[in-house]
Amino acid sequence: AAIHSEAELDTITFSAAISACEKGDQWEKALQVFQMMARSKADLDLITFNALISSCEKAGEWEKALHLLNVMAERKVDSDSITVSAAISACQKAGAWEQALQ
């Protein structure tokens, strides 16, 4: 098995925790893990943001999902079709379709 740097292990570990929260419908816990991750040395990557935005989408937390898109842009993390789809779906579920167009 390959040995990973401490920062890489942190990124993988944090992302796995956020994904587990997302799958368990625990969006608030996912946000708490994300906040811990942001304070650590770990890189906030596309996988992390996708899991977090998907967690917000499942909970209908469209404002948080859109905020996370802005955080991605600020941190220069490129979005992909999964990111955009989850954010649009969060808006759709909350009846905030006008925000999905922005």
C-alpha positions in Angstrom: 0.0 0.0 0.0 1.2 3.5 -0.8 2.0 5.9 2.0 0.2 9.2 1.7 1.2 12.5 3.0 -0.5 13.7 6.2 -2.5 16.4 4.2 -3.6 13.9 1.6 -4.8 11.5 4.3 -6.7 14.3 6.0 -8.4 15.3 2.7 -9.4 11.7 2.0 -10.6 11.2 5.6 -12.5 14.4 5.8 -14.1 13.8 2.4 -15.1 10.2 3.4 -16.7 11.6 6.6 -18.6 14.2 4.6 -19.8 11.5 2.2 -20.9 9.3 5.1 -22.9 12.2 6.5 -24.4 12.9 3.1 -25.5 9.2 2.7 -27.0 9.3 6.2 -29.0 12.5 5.6 -26.9 14.4 8.2 -26.3 17.6 6.3 -25.6 19.6 9.5 -22.9 17.2 10.6 -21.5 17.3 7.0 -21.2 21.1 7.4 -19.5 20.6 10.8 -16.9 18.3 9.3 -16.4 20.7 6.4 -15.7 23.5 8.9 -13.2 21.3 10.7 -11.6 20.5 7.4 -11.4 24.2 6.4 -9.5 24.9 9.6 -7.1 22.0 9.0 -4.3 21.6 6.5 -6.5 19.5 4.3 -7.3 20.6 0.7 -10.9 21.3 -0.1 -11.4 19.6 -3.4 -14.1 18.8 -5.9 -15.0 15.5 -4.2 -15.5 17.2 -0.8 -17.7 20.0 -2.3 -19.8 17.6 -4.3 -20.5 15.5 -1.3 -21.4 18.6 0.8 -23.6 20.2 -1.9 -25.3 16.8 -2.4 -26.0 16.7 1.3 -27.5 20.1 1.3 -29.5 19.2 -1.8 -31.0 16.1 -0.1 -32.1 18.3 2.8 -33.5 21.1 0.6 -30.9 23.5 1.9 -30.6 25.4 -1.4 -29.2 28.6 0.2 -26.3 26.6 1.7 -25.8 24.7 -1.6 -25.5 28.0 -3.5 -23.2 29.5 -0.8 -20.9 26.5 -1.2 -20.8 27.1 -5.0 -19.5 30.6 -4.1 -16.9 29.1 -1.7 -15.7 26.8 -4.5 -15.2 29.8 -6.8 -13.4 31.8 -4.1 -11.1 28.8 -3.5 -10.7 28.3 -7.2 -12.1 24.8 -7.2 -13.7 24.0 -10.5 -17.3 22.6 -10.4 -18.5 19.7 -12.6 -21.8 18.4 -13.8 -22.4 16.7 -10.4 -21.9 20.0 -8.5 -24.2 22.0 -10.7 -26.8 19.3 -10.9 -27.0 19.0 -7.1 -27.2 22.8 -6.6 -30.0 23.1 -9.2 -31.8 20.2 -7.6 -31.6 21.8 -4.2 -33.2 25.0 -5.6 -35.8 22.9 -7.4 -36.8 21.0 -4.3 -37.3 24.2 -2.3 -39.2 25.9 -5.1 -36.4 28.4 -5.6 -36.2 27.8 -9.4 -35.3 31.5 -10.0 -32.1 31.1 -8.0 -31.2 28.0 -10.0 -31.1 30.1 -13.1 -28.4 32.4 -11.7 
